[in-house]
Amino acid sequence: MAAILNGRNHVAKNLSVFARIRLGEISDVPHIHKLIYQLAVFERFEHLFEATEKSLSATLFKSLPFQSVTCFILEVSQHPFPQDKHSKNLHYTPIVKTVDLQEPIKDLDSNVFKVGNLDSDFDGHDIVVVGWVIFFPNYPAFLAKQGFHVDNLFVREFYRGIGFGKMLLSAVATQAVKLGFCRVDWICLKWNQKAIKFYEEGIGAEVMNEWGVCRLVGKALEAYGGN
């Protein structure tokens, strides 16, 4: 029985996959662009989607990890991950886990999100990107310490309900603790009650109902910024 069913007809011997969280890099931009678009559709903000691969390449990965905008990429394989450039990264040691599945994953877009050459597997590896998280440092002044703000966290629909989203958020929290940061913040849409319940009951996060998001954007920003 296959753990991941896709257009290449790969077959795994058991219901488990290898998962890895690693630092994103410039070569991930095509996948990141597709993930952001899928997130926009999921959150019903498709009309606000303007990012292009060119604009992402021009604005991401311009500073050292964790000092500015940083992203983690979550990928899976039916085989153990190789000792590659990611495993030797000086700034971050990837998190690698074996994840047991209740049933095979039917990934209809596996070829679109495959890492590397579509025509051949690298030493038998069939690595597929399944999600990502993008975050950056903030400064909670009341505490006089740095924290992280998570801007986007997304797992592709074929891989939800397995625990991959929790893995991504945990990776950010782990890095915050390692750096001595005081907290991790993120925003959740109020209609996404399933996520809110998980954040409160599953990981012990506090939902700040008394806070609202204020935003200047577009013409309003230009008008006010021009004063």
C-alpha positions in Angstrom: 0.0 0.0 0.0 1.4 3.4 -0.9 1.9 6.1 1.7 1.8 8.8 -1.0 -0.2 8.1 -4.2 0.7 10.4 -7.1 1.2 10.6 -10.8 4.5 8.8 -10.6 2.9 5.7 -9.0 5.5 5.6 -6.2 4.9 2.8 -3.8 5.9 2.7 -0.1 6.1 -0.4 1.9 4.2 1.0 4.9 2.0 3.8 6.0 4.6 6.2 7.1 6.6 9.1 5.6 9.7 11.0 6.5 9.1 14.6 7.2 11.7 17.4 7.4 11.6 21.1 8.3 14.4 23.1 6.9 15.3 26.7 6.2 13.8 28.1 3.0 16.1 29.4 0.2 15.8 31.3 -3.0 15.3 28.1 -5.0 12.1 27.5 -3.1 10.4 30.6 -4.5 8.3 28.8 -7.2 6.9 26.5 -4.5 6.5 29.4 -2.0 4.5 31.4 -4.6 2.1 28.5 -5.2 1.7 28.0 -1.4 0.9 31.6 -0.8 -1.7 31.5 -3.6 -3.3 28.4 -2.1 -3.4 30.1 1.3 -5.1 33.2 -0.3 -7.8 30.9 -1.8 -8.2 29.1 1.6 -8.6 32.3 3.5 -10.9 33.8 0.9 -8.5 36.6 0.1 -7.7 35.6 -3.5 -8.6 39.1 -4.7 -5.7 40.5 -2.6 -3.1 38.2 -4.0 -0.4 40.2 -5.9 2.8 38.3 -5.2 4.9 37.1 -8.1 7.9 34.9 -8.2 9.9 37.9 -9.2 8.7 40.1 -6.3 9.3 37.2 -3.8 12.8 36.7 -5.1 13.5 40.4 -4.8 12.3 40.6 -1.1 13.0 37.3 0.5 16.3 35.8 1.8 18.1 39.2 2.0 19.4 38.8 5.5 20.6 36.1 7.8 17.9 33.7 9.2 16.0 34.8 12.3 17.3 38.4 12.0 14.6 39.4 9.6 12.0 37.6 7.5 12.6 33.8 7.7 10.8 30.8 6.4 10.7 27.1 7.2 9.9 24.6 4.4 8.1 21.4 5.4 8.8 18.5 3.0 8.1 14.8 3.0 9.6 11.7 1.3 9.0 8.0 1.3 12.7 7.5 1.9 15.1 8.8 4.5 16.4 12.3 3.7 19.9 12.4 2.2 22.8 14.2 3.9 22.5 17.3 1.6 23.2 21.0 1.8 20.2 21.5 4.1 21.5 19.0 6.7 24.8 20.9 6.7 23.3 24.4 7.0 25.3 26.4 9.6 22.3 28.5 10.6 19.8 25.8 11.3 19.8 22.1 11.7 16.7 20.6 10.1 14.1 18.8 12.1 13.5 15.2 10.7 10.8 12.9 11.9 9.0 9.7 10.8 5.3 10.3 10.7 2.8 7.4 10.9 -0.3 7.7 8.7 -3.7 6.4 9.2 -4.2 6.0 5.4 -2.4 6.7 2.2 -2.0 10.3 1.2 -3.5 11.0 -2.3 -1.4 14.0 -3.4 -2.8 15.1 -6.8 -0.2 17.9 -7.0 2.9 15.9 -6.0 4.7 16.6 -9.3 4.0 20.3 -9.0 5.5 20.5 -5.5 8.3 18.0 -6.1 11.8 19.2 -5.2 14.5 18.8 -7.9 14.3 17.1 -11.2 10.8 15.9 -12.2 12.2 13.2 -14.5 14.4 11.4 -12.0 14.5 10.9 -8.3 17.8 11.8 -6.5 19.2 8.6 -5.3 15.7 7.2 -5.0 14.4 10.2 -3.0 11.0 11.7 -4.0 10.9 14.8 -1.8 7.7 16.9 -2.0 7.0 20.3 -0.4 3.8 20.1 1.7 3.8 23.4 3.7 5.7 26.4 5.0 5.7 29.1 7.7 7.1 32.6 7.4 7.9 34.7 10.4 10.1 37.6 11.6 11.3 39.2 14.9 9.1 41.7 16.7 9.6 43.6 19.9 7.0 43.4 22.7 8.0 46.6 24.5 6.2 45.8 27.7 8.6 42.9 28.1 11.6 44.5 26.7 12.5 41.4 24.8 12.3 40.1 21.2 9.7 37.7 20.0 8.6 36.2 16.7 5.5 37.1 14.6 4.2 34.4 12.3 2.8 35.9 9.2 1.7 32.8 7.2 1.5 29.2 8.1 0.1 26.8 5.5 -0.2 23.1 4.9 -1.5 21.8 1.6 -4.9 20.2 1.8 -3.8 16.7 1.1 -1.6 16.7 4.2 -3.9 18.3 6.8 -5.1 16.5 9.9 -1.8 14.7 10.3 0.1 17.1 12.6 2.2 18.9 10.0 0.9 22.4 10.9 1.7 21.7 14.6 5.2 20.7 13.6 5.8 23.9 11.7 4.5 26.1 14.6 6.5 24.0 17.1 9.6 24.6 15.0 9.1 28.4 15.3 8.5 28.1 19.1 11.6 26.0 19.5 13.7 28.5 17.7 12.2 31.3 19.9 13.1 29.5 23.1 16.6 28.8 21.7 17.2 32.5 21.0 15.8 33.6 24.4 12.8 35.3 22.8 9.7 35.9 25.0 6.8 34.8 22.8 5.4 33.9 19.4 2.4 35.8 18.0 0.2 35.2 15.0 -3.3 36.2 13.7 -6.1 33.7 13.1 -9.3 34.5 11.2 -12.3 34.5 13.4 -14.3 32.2 11.1 -11.6 29.5 11.4 -13.0 28.1 14.7 -11.3 24.7 14.2 -7.9 26.4 14.2 -8.7 28.6 17.2 -9.8 25.5 19.2 -6.6 23.8 18.3 -4.5 26.8 19.3 -6.3 27.1 22.7 -6.8 23.5 23.6 -4.0 21.8 21.6 -1.0 23.9 22.3 -2.1 26.3 25.1 -2.1 29.5 23.1 -4.0 32.5 24.4 -6.4 34.1 21.8 -6.4 37.8 22.3 -10.1 38.7 21.6 -9.7 42.3 22.9 -7.2 43.1 20.2 -8.0 44.2 16.7 -5.8 44.5 13.6 -5.4 48.0 12.2 -3.9 48.5 8.8 -2.9 51.3 6.4 -2.5 50.0 2.8 -2.7 51.3 -0.7 -4.0 54.8 -1.3 -4.8 55.3 2.4 -1.1 54.6 3.2 0.1 56.9 0.4 -2.2 59.7 1.5 -1.3 59.5 5.2 2.4 58.9 4.5 2.5 61.9 2.3 1.5 64.3 5.2 
